[in-house]
Amino acid sequence: MRKTMDFENIRSTVPVVPVEDDNRHTLRDVPHCREAVALMFQVPEQDIAGFLYFWVTKDGKAGAAAVMIGDGLDAPISERFEEVPVPATMDFHDWQVNGLTAKLGAPHRQLDVTFAGQRVQITGHYEAMHPPYAFSSHKDGCPPYYADDRTEQHGIITGELVIDGRRIALNHFMQRDHSWGPRVWGLNQHYKWFHATSAESSVHFFEMHSFGKVLVRGYVVKDGLMSEITAIDYDFEFDETMHQKTFDVIVTDTAGRQTDVRCKIYAKTEFDADPMIYLKEGATILTMDGQSGSGWCEFCWNRNYFDFAKNYADKYA
């Protein structure tokens, strides 16, 4: 994968994220408190995409999961290592949970991960393309029911993916999400979690519908400048199951730039995260200002609303 962004020389109008926020945090003893890392990657030439997800609760119990999706597989694959107690002294410099390991390198720059499932094995090295963005950078901060803070970042994963003995070399875009604090899933009536990555540009936004308000956090990196999003204007299409099929968006940032992203979901699944919600996952191929790339488009729905609305999607959506 060709990478043209130069991490060292990217100028940024958002605050620098503290080095210590790349590592494990001491979690508060409040309900729903946890720390989690999500690593999403796309292998579109194989019609495959996947993600690694690992977490630790405030009670010191840690788990991990890997999910592989796409028409390049006979069916989606989901493997999970159930929660086990981990030492309070163990951090992300040497994280080991059953068959998952994670080892931080240079802060906010590098991460080595392995996953040793029965059907899926991953050995990957992540290199960041640009500095991370923290939701606390926003003037209104991070919504406190969805984390004390969270960071988002794009990069490249190199290594190897093995699925049922089939070996696939990895040199592809990866999106990295890290959050810590309360995660009350049901307080979002709906959200869109969106990532777009190309060799020259990156876009991320999180649009949350909560308590009658619409909250947006996110950033654009292109032309050597990282700046916060000020507006998003999108359109999308559903398939027959009310799963997102296409997603097109024009993003405006504080530098006054507009970034045009056109996405097609090429691999999809649902992820069972919480009984209050449905998570509709979509890996994308895309063009961003005309340059090809890939990314992720996740829609969250309140279950009661979705179960009612899907009966009317053909007529109104």
TORKOL-4160 file (C-alpha; in steps of 0.2 Angstrom, whole numbers, padded with zeros to 4 digits, m for minus):
317
<pt num="1" X="0000" Y="0000" Z="0000"/>
<pt num="2" X="0007" Y="0017" Z="m0005"/>
<pt num="3" X="0008" Y="0029" Z="0009"/>
<pt num="4" X="0011" Y="0048" Z="0004"/>
<pt num="5" X="0006" Y="0056" Z="0021"/>
<pt num="6" X="0022" Y="0061" Z="0031"/>
<pt num="7" X="0017" Y="0059" Z="0050"/>
<pt num="8" X="0031" Y="0070" Z="0055"/>
<pt num="9" X="0027" Y="0085" Z="0044"/>
<pt num="10" X="0008" Y="0086" Z="0046"/>
<pt num="11" X="0003" Y="0102" Z="0053"/>
<pt num="12" X="m0012" Y="0102" Z="0065"/>
<pt num="13" X="m0025" Y="0114" Z="0071"/>
<pt num="14" X="m0031" Y="0102" Z="0084"/>
<pt num="15" X="m0023" Y="0099" Z="0101"/>
<pt num="16" X="m0009" Y="0086" Z="0103"/>
<pt num="17" X="m0015" Y="0070" Z="0112"/>
<pt num="18" X="m0005" Y="0066" Z="0127"/>
<pt num="19" X="0007" Y="0051" Z="0125"/>
<pt num="20" X="0000" Y="0042" Z="0140"/>
<pt num="21" X="m0017" Y="0041" Z="0131"/>
<pt num="22" X="m0010" Y="0028" Z="0119"/>
<pt num="23" X="m0009" Y="0016" Z="0134"/>
<pt num="24" X="m0021" Y="0008" Z="0146"/>
<pt num="25" X="m0030" Y="0019" Z="0158"/>
<pt num="26" X="m0036" Y="0017" Z="0176"/>
<pt num="27" X="m0055" Y="0016" Z="0174"/>
<pt num="28" X="m0067" Y="0024" Z="0186"/>
<pt num="29" X="m0078" Y="0013" Z="0196"/>
<pt num="30" X="m0094" Y="0019" Z="0188"/>
<pt num="31" X="m0107" Y="0008" Z="0178"/>
<pt num="32" X="m0103" Y="0003" Z="0160"/>
<pt num="33" X="m0085" Y="0009" Z="0162"/>
<pt num="34" X="m0073" Y="0000" Z="0150"/>
<pt num="35" X="m0058" Y="0003" Z="0139"/>
<pt num="36" X="m0058" Y="m0004" Z="0121"/>
<pt num="37" X="m0048" Y="m0004" Z="0105"/>
<pt num="38" X="m0055" Y="m0007" Z="0088"/>
<pt num="39" X="m0044" Y="m0011" Z="0072"/>
<pt num="40" X="m0054" Y="m0011" Z="0056"/>
<pt num="41" X="m0045" Y="m0016" Z="0040"/>
<pt num="42" X="m0050" Y="m0019" Z="0022"/>
<pt num="43" X="m0044" Y="m0031" Z="0009"/>
<pt num="44" X="m0055" Y="m0026" Z="m0006"/>
<pt num="45" X="m0046" Y="m0036" Z="m0020"/>
<pt num="46" X="m0050" Y="m0052" Z="m0010"/>
<pt num="47" X="m0068" Y="m0046" Z="m0006"/>
<pt num="48" X="m0063" Y="m0047" Z="0012"/>
<pt num="49" X="m0063" Y="m0036" Z="0027"/>
<pt num="50" X="m0061" Y="m0038" Z="0045"/>
<pt num="51" X="m0059" Y="m0031" Z="0062"/>
<pt num="52" X="m0050" Y="m0035" Z="0079"/>
<pt num="53" X="m0058" Y="m0029" Z="0095"/>
<pt num="54" X="m0051" Y="m0030" Z="0112"/>
<pt num="55" X="m0057" Y="m0023" Z="0129"/>
<pt num="56" X="m0055" Y="m0022" Z="0147"/>
<pt num="57" X="m0068" Y="m0018" Z="0160"/>
<pt num="58" X="m0067" Y="m0008" Z="0176"/>
<pt num="59" X="m0066" Y="m0024" Z="0185"/>
<pt num="60" X="m0051" Y="m0030" Z="0176"/>
<pt num="61" X="m0058" Y="m0043" Z="0165"/>
<pt num="62" X="m0052" Y="m0043" Z="0147"/>
<pt num="63" X="m0059" Y="m0051" Z="0131"/>
<pt num="64" X="m0056" Y="m0050" Z="0112"/>
<pt num="65" X="m0064" Y="m0054" Z="0096"/>
<pt num="66" X="m0060" Y="m0055" Z="0077"/>
<pt num="67" X="m0073" Y="m0054" Z="0064"/>
<pt num="68" X="m0070" Y="m0057" Z="0045"/>
<pt num="69" X="m0083" Y="m0053" Z="0032"/>
<pt num="70" X="m0086" Y="m0051" Z="0013"/>
<pt num="71" X="m0090" Y="m0061" Z="m0003"/>
<pt num="72" X="m0073" Y="m0068" Z="m0003"/>
<pt num="73" X="m0079" Y="m0080" Z="0011"/>
<pt num="74" X="m0092" Y="m0093" Z="0011"/>
<pt num="75" X="m0100" Y="m0085" Z="0027"/>
<pt num="76" X="m0095" Y="m0072" Z="0040"/>
<pt num="77" X="m0083" Y="m0078" Z="0053"/>
<pt num="78" X="m0083" Y="m0072" Z="0071"/>
<pt num="79" X="m0071" Y="m0079" Z="0084"/>
<pt num="80" X="m0071" Y="m0072" Z="0102"/>
<pt num="81" X="m0060" Y="m0075" Z="0117"/>
<pt num="82" X="m0071" Y="m0073" Z="0133"/>
<pt num="83" X="m0067" Y="m0061" Z="0147"/>
<pt num="84" X="m0054" Y="m0067" Z="0159"/>
<pt num="85" X="m0046" Y="m0057" Z="0174"/>
<pt num="86" X="m0030" Y="m0048" Z="0169"/>
<pt num="87" X="m0017" Y="m0040" Z="0181"/>
<pt num="88" X="m0019" Y="m0022" Z="0185"/>
<pt num="89" X="m0001" Y="m0019" Z="0180"/>
<pt num="90" X="m0003" Y="m0026" Z="0163"/>
<pt num="91" X="m0003" Y="m0012" Z="0150"/>
<pt num="92" X="m0004" Y="m0011" Z="0131"/>
<pt num="93" X="0015" Y="m0012" Z="0129"/>
<pt num="94" X="0013" Y="m0031" Z="0132"/>
<pt num="95" X="m0006" Y="m0035" Z="0132"/>
<pt num="96" X="m0010" Y="m0053" Z="0132"/>
<pt num="97" X="m0028" Y="m0060" Z="0133"/>
<pt num="98" X="m0029" Y="m0079" Z="0128"/>
<pt num="99" X="m0025" Y="m0079" Z="0110"/>
<pt num="100" X="m0023" Y="m0060" Z="0107"/>
<pt num="101" X="m0007" Y="m0050" Z="0110"/>
<pt num="102" X="m0005" Y="m0031" Z="0107"/>
<pt num="103" X="0012" Y="m0022" Z="0109"/>
<pt num="104" X="0014" Y="m0003" Z="0108"/>
<pt num="105" X="0029" Y="0004" Z="0099"/>
<pt num="106" X="0032" Y="0022" Z="0097"/>
<pt num="107" X="0017" Y="0031" Z="0105"/>
<pt num="108" X="0003" Y="0035" Z="0093"/>
<pt num="109" X="0014" Y="0028" Z="0079"/>
<pt num="110" X="0015" Y="0009" Z="0080"/>
<pt num="111" X="0006" Y="m0006" Z="0086"/>
<pt num="112" X="0010" Y="m0025" Z="0084"/>
<pt num="113" X="m0005" Y="m0037" Z="0086"/>
<pt num="114" X="m0008" Y="m0055" Z="0085"/>
<pt num="115" X="m0024" Y="m0065" Z="0085"/>
<pt num="116" X="m0023" Y="m0084" Z="0086"/>
<pt num="117" X="m0041" Y="m0091" Z="0083"/>
<pt num="118" X="m0046" Y="m0108" Z="0077"/>
<pt num="119" X="m0051" Y="m0102" Z="0060"/>
<pt num="120" X="m0043" Y="m0084" Z="0059"/>
<pt num="121" X="m0025" Y="m0080" Z="0063"/>
<pt num="122" X="m0018" Y="m0062" Z="0061"/>
<pt num="123" X="0000" Y="m0056" Z="0063"/>
<pt num="124" X="0000" Y="m0037" Z="0060"/>
<pt num="125" X="0011" Y="m0022" Z="0062"/>
<pt num="126" X="0001" Y="m0005" Z="0062"/>
<pt num="127" X="0010" Y="0011" Z="0056"/>
<pt num="128" X="0000" Y="0027" Z="0059"/>
<pt num="129" X="m0001" Y="0039" Z="0044"/>
<pt num="130" X="m0005" Y="0055" Z="0055"/>
<pt num="131" X="m0007" Y="0060" Z="0073"/>
<pt num="132" X="m0023" Y="0054" Z="0082"/>
<pt num="133" X="m0038" Y="0065" Z="0085"/>
<pt num="134" X="m0046" Y="0065" Z="0102"/>
<pt num="135" X="m0064" Y="0069" Z="0105"/>
<pt num="136" X="m0059" Y="0080" Z="0119"/>
<pt num="137" X="m0051" Y="0092" Z="0106"/>
<pt num="138" X="m0069" Y="0098" Z="0102"/>
<pt num="139" X="m0075" Y="0113" Z="0111"/>
<pt num="140" X="m0089" Y="0103" Z="0119"/>
<pt num="141" X="m0078" Y="0088" Z="0123"/>
<pt num="142" X="m0082" Y="0070" Z="0122"/>
<pt num="143" X="m0100" Y="0065" Z="0126"/>
<pt num="144" X="m0098" Y="0058" Z="0144"/>
<pt num="145" X="m0110" Y="0043" Z="0142"/>
<pt num="146" X="m0099" Y="0037" Z="0127"/>
<pt num="147" X="m0082" Y="0038" Z="0135"/>
<pt num="148" X="m0071" Y="0049" Z="0145"/>
<pt num="149" X="m0062" Y="0051" Z="0129"/>
<pt num="150" X="m0058" Y="0042" Z="0113"/>
<pt num="151" X="m0045" Y="0044" Z="0099"/>
<pt num="152" X="m0047" Y="0040" Z="0081"/>
<pt num="153" X="m0033" Y="0037" Z="0068"/>
<pt num="154" X="m0028" Y="0030" Z="0051"/>
<pt num="155" X="m0013" Y="0020" Z="0046"/>
<pt num="156" X="m0007" Y="0004" Z="0037"/>
<pt num="157" X="m0007" Y="m0014" Z="0043"/>
<pt num="158" X="0007" Y="m0025" Z="0036"/>
<pt num="159" X="0008" Y="m0044" Z="0040"/>
<pt num="160" X="m0002" Y="m0059" Z="0037"/>
<pt num="161" X="m0020" Y="m0065" Z="0038"/>
<pt num="162" X="m0024" Y="m0083" Z="0038"/>
<pt num="163" X="m0042" Y="m0089" Z="0036"/>
<pt num="164" X="m0045" Y="m0108" Z="0037"/>
<pt num="165" X="m0027" Y="m0110" Z="0031"/>
<pt num="166" X="m0028" Y="m0098" Z="0017"/>
<pt num="167" X="m0014" Y="m0086" Z="0018"/>
<pt num="168" X="m0016" Y="m0067" Z="0013"/>
<pt num="169" X="m0003" Y="m0054" Z="0014"/>
<pt num="170" X="m0008" Y="m0038" Z="0022"/>
<pt num="171" X="m0002" Y="m0021" Z="0016"/>
<pt num="172" X="m0018" Y="m0012" Z="0018"/>
<pt num="173" X="m0027" Y="0003" Z="0026"/>
<pt num="174" X="m0032" Y="0001" Z="0044"/>
<pt num="175" X="m0043" Y="0012" Z="0055"/>
<pt num="176" X="m0039" Y="0013" Z="0074"/>
<pt num="177" X="m0051" Y="0018" Z="0087"/>
<pt num="178" X="m0047" Y="0018" Z="0106"/>
<pt num="179" X="m0059" Y="0023" Z="0120"/>
<pt num="180" X="m0060" Y="0023" Z="0139"/>
<pt num="181" X="m0074" Y="0027" Z="0151"/>
<pt num="182" X="m0093" Y="0024" Z="0152"/>
<pt num="183" X="m0101" Y="0016" Z="0136"/>
<pt num="184" X="m0120" Y="0017" Z="0138"/>
<pt num="185" X="m0124" Y="0011" Z="0121"/>
<pt num="186" X="m0143" Y="0013" Z="0122"/>
<pt num="187" X="m0141" Y="0032" Z="0125"/>
<pt num="188" X="m0138" Y="0034" Z="0106"/>
<pt num="189" X="m0154" Y="0033" Z="0097"/>
<pt num="190" X="m0144" Y="0032" Z="0081"/>
<pt num="191" X="m0126" Y="0036" Z="0076"/>
<pt num="192" X="m0115" Y="0035" Z="0061"/>
<pt num="193" X="m0096" Y="0031" Z="0063"/>
<pt num="194" X="m0087" Y="0034" Z="0047"/>
<pt num="195" X="m0069" Y="0032" Z="0042"/>
<pt num="196" X="m0061" Y="0035" Z="0024"/>
<pt num="197" X="m0043" Y="0032" Z="0020"/>
<pt num="198" X="m0033" Y="0035" Z="0005"/>
<pt num="199" X="m0014" Y="0037" Z="0002"/>
<pt num="200" X="m0016" Y="0056" Z="0003"/>
<pt num="201" X="m0031" Y="0060" Z="0014"/>
<pt num="202" X="m0041" Y="0054" Z="0029"/>
<pt num="203" X="m0058" Y="0058" Z="0035"/>
<pt num="204" X="m0067" Y="0052" Z="0051"/>
<pt num="205" X="m0083" Y="0058" Z="0059"/>
<pt num="206" X="m0094" Y="0052" Z="0073"/>
<pt num="207" X="m0112" Y="0059" Z="0072"/>
<pt num="208" X="m0122" Y="0054" Z="0087"/>
<pt num="209" X="m0141" Y="0057" Z="0090"/>
<pt num="210" X="m0144" Y="0058" Z="0109"/>
<pt num="211" X="m0156" Y="0067" Z="0120"/>
<pt num="212" X="m0163" Y="0076" Z="0106"/>
<pt num="213" X="m0147" Y="0083" Z="0100"/>
<pt num="214" X="m0136" Y="0079" Z="0085"/>
<pt num="215" X="m0117" Y="0079" Z="0090"/>
<pt num="216" X="m0103" Y="0078" Z="0078"/>
<pt num="217" X="m0084" Y="0075" Z="0081"/>
<pt num="218" X="m0071" Y="0072" Z="0068"/>
<pt num="219" X="m0057" Y="0077" Z="0057"/>
<pt num="220" X="m0049" Y="0079" Z="0040"/>
<pt num="221" X="m0031" Y="0076" Z="0035"/>
<pt num="222" X="m0025" Y="0081" Z="0018"/>
<pt num="223" X="m0012" Y="0092" Z="0010"/>
<pt num="224" X="m0002" Y="0091" Z="0025"/>
<pt num="225" X="m0015" Y="0099" Z="0037"/>
<pt num="226" X="m0026" Y="0091" Z="0050"/>
<pt num="227" X="m0041" Y="0100" Z="0055"/>
<pt num="228" X="m0058" Y="0098" Z="0064"/>
<pt num="229" X="m0074" Y="0095" Z="0055"/>
<pt num="230" X="m0087" Y="0109" Z="0055"/>
<pt num="231" X="m0101" Y="0101" Z="0044"/>
<pt num="232" X="m0106" Y="0085" Z="0035"/>
<pt num="233" X="m0118" Y="0083" Z="0021"/>
<pt num="234" X="m0122" Y="0065" Z="0016"/>
<pt num="235" X="m0133" Y="0054" Z="0007"/>
<pt num="236" X="m0135" Y="0035" Z="0007"/>
<pt num="237" X="m0145" Y="0020" Z="0001"/>
<pt num="238" X="m0151" Y="0005" Z="0010"/>
<pt num="239" X="m0152" Y="m0013" Z="0004"/>
<pt num="240" X="m0168" Y="m0024" Z="0007"/>
<pt num="241" X="m0163" Y="m0027" Z="0025"/>
<pt num="242" X="m0160" Y="m0008" Z="0029"/>
<pt num="243" X="m0142" Y="m0011" Z="0029"/>
<pt num="244" X="m0132" Y="0004" Z="0022"/>
<pt num="245" X="m0127" Y="0000" Z="0004"/>
<pt num="246" X="m0119" Y="0016" Z="m0002"/>
<pt num="247" X="m0113" Y="0032" Z="0008"/>
<pt num="248" X="m0108" Y="0048" Z="0000"/>
<pt num="249" X="m0103" Y="0063" Z="0010"/>
<pt num="250" X="m0095" Y="0081" Z="0008"/>
<pt num="251" X="m0086" Y="0086" Z="0023"/>
<pt num="252" X="m0081" Y="0104" Z="0028"/>
<pt num="253" X="m0067" Y="0108" Z="0040"/>
<pt num="254" X="m0061" Y="0123" Z="0050"/>
<pt num="255" X="m0049" Y="0127" Z="0036"/>
<pt num="256" X="m0063" Y="0130" Z="0025"/>
<pt num="257" X="m0059" Y="0114" Z="0014"/>
<pt num="258" X="m0072" Y="0103" Z="0007"/>
<pt num="259" X="m0068" Y="0084" Z="0005"/>
<pt num="260" X="m0079" Y="0073" Z="m0006"/>
<pt num="261" X="m0080" Y="0055" Z="m0002"/>
<pt num="262" X="m0090" Y="0042" Z="m0012"/>
<pt num="263" X="m0092" Y="0025" Z="m0004"/>
<pt num="264" X="m0099" Y="0008" Z="m0009"/>
<pt num="265" X="m0101" Y="m0005" Z="0005"/>
<pt num="266" X="m0093" Y="m0021" Z="m0002"/>
<pt num="267" X="m0093" Y="m0031" Z="0014"/>
<pt num="268" X="m0106" Y="m0031" Z="0028"/>
<pt num="269" X="m0111" Y="m0039" Z="0045"/>
<pt num="270" X="m0120" Y="m0035" Z="0061"/>
<pt num="271" X="m0110" Y="m0035" Z="0077"/>
<pt num="272" X="m0118" Y="m0040" Z="0094"/>
<pt num="273" X="m0112" Y="m0027" Z="0106"/>
<pt num="274" X="m0127" Y="m0023" Z="0117"/>
<pt num="275" X="m0145" Y="m0028" Z="0119"/>
<pt num="276" X="m0151" Y="m0010" Z="0116"/>
<pt num="277" X="m0144" Y="m0008" Z="0099"/>
<pt num="278" X="m0140" Y="m0015" Z="0082"/>
<pt num="279" X="m0123" Y="m0012" Z="0074"/>
<pt num="280" X="m0123" Y="m0012" Z="0055"/>
<pt num="281" X="m0105" Y="m0014" Z="0050"/>
<pt num="282" X="m0100" Y="m0010" Z="0032"/>
<pt num="283" X="m0082" Y="m0010" Z="0025"/>
<pt num="284" X="m0081" Y="0001" Z="0010"/>
<pt num="285" X="m0071" Y="0005" Z="m0006"/>
<pt num="286" X="m0071" Y="0023" Z="m0010"/>
<pt num="287" X="m0065" Y="0038" Z="m0019"/>
<pt num="288" X="m0060" Y="0053" Z="m0009"/>
<pt num="289" X="m0058" Y="0069" Z="m0020"/>
<pt num="290" X="m0056" Y="0057" Z="m0034"/>
<pt num="291" X="m0042" Y="0046" Z="m0026"/>
<pt num="292" X="m0046" Y="0028" Z="m0022"/>
<pt num="293" X="m0046" Y="0021" Z="m0005"/>
<pt num="294" X="m0056" Y="0011" Z="0008"/>
<pt num="295" X="m0064" Y="0013" Z="0025"/>
<pt num="296" X="m0078" Y="0009" Z="0037"/>
<pt num="297" X="m0096" Y="0014" Z="0039"/>
<pt num="298" X="m0105" Y="0009" Z="0055"/>
<pt num="299" X="m0123" Y="0013" Z="0058"/>
<pt num="300" X="m0130" Y="0011" Z="0076"/>
<pt num="301" X="m0149" Y="0009" Z="0078"/>
<pt num="302" X="m0160" Y="0008" Z="0093"/>
<pt num="303" X="m0168" Y="m0009" Z="0092"/>
<pt num="304" X="m0186" Y="m0004" Z="0095"/>
<pt num="305" X="m0185" Y="0010" Z="0082"/>
<pt num="306" X="m0176" Y="m0001" Z="0069"/>
<pt num="307" X="m0188" Y="m0016" Z="0071"/>
<pt num="308" X="m0203" Y="m0004" Z="0068"/>
<pt num="309" X="m0195" Y="0007" Z="0054"/>
<pt num="310" X="m0188" Y="m0008" Z="0043"/>
<pt num="311" X="m0207" Y="m0012" Z="0039"/>
<pt num="312" X="m0208" Y="0005" Z="0031"/>
<pt num="313" X="m0191" Y="0007" Z="0023"/>
<pt num="314" X="m0197" Y="0002" Z="0005"/>
<pt num="315" X="m0210" Y="0015" Z="0006"/>
<pt num="316" X="m0202" Y="0030" Z="0014"/>
<pt num="317" X="m0183" Y="0027" Z="0016"/>
